[in-house]
């Protein structure tokens, strides 16, 4: 998964939570400063954090179960780097 795609996933999750960075950081289990680094592009988003962000977006978005399963299947296959 390209670095910009992982950053985009985190950015979209931030918007899903009404731009509440503290809430997103808590949901992702990371410090707020680390979240800021990811969003600014000074640090690459780990795949595990990107996956959590995608899960959050899927939970909050109105997607049908088949679509959700397909997206989750695809992100499980991303290399863990």
N, C-alpha and C positions, 0 to 999 in steps of 0.2 A: 504494500500500500504506500503510495507516494507521501512524502512529508506534508505536502499541502492538503492532501485529502484527509489526513489525520487531524490537522489543525482545523480544517473546515468542519469536521464532525464535532470537535469540541466547541467551536464558535457557534454552530447551529444549536447545540445543546444549551449553550448560554442563553440564546434567544428564546428557546423553548421555556426556560425558567425565568423569563422576563428580565433578563440581564442581571440576575442576582448571582454575582461571582462567588460570594460566600456560600450560597446554597449549592452551587455547582461543585465547588471545591470539596465541600463536605460529602456530596453524593459520590464524587469520584475518589474520595479518600486521600486527597492530596492537600498540601498547604496552599493557601491563596497566592503566595508569591510564585510557587511553581506553576499554578494555573496561568498567572500573568505572563510568565516566561513562555509558556506554550502558545498563548494567544498572540504574543508579540513576535513569535518566531525565533526567539533567542535560544530556545531549547526545543529539540525535536520531541514530539508527542510519542510516548511509548504506545505500542499496539494495544496493550492491556487497557490503557486510559482511553484510547480511541474506541475500543470495543464497548467500554462502559458508557461512553458518550452516545454511541449509536443505540445501545439498549435503551437509554433514557429517552432519546428522540422517538424511538419506536413505541415506547410506553405511552408517551404524551400525544403522539400523532394518532390520528384515526386511520390506522391501517388494518386491513383485514388479516386474518390469521395466516392465510396462505402466503401473502406478501411478507409478513413478519417472519415466518419460518424460512422463507427463501433468503431474505437479507441476513438473518442470523446464521444460516448454513454457509453463506458466502464469507462472512467475517470470521467464522471459526477456521476457515482454511487459510487465512492470512498468516504469513510467517510471523513468529513472535519476536520480531526485532524492532 
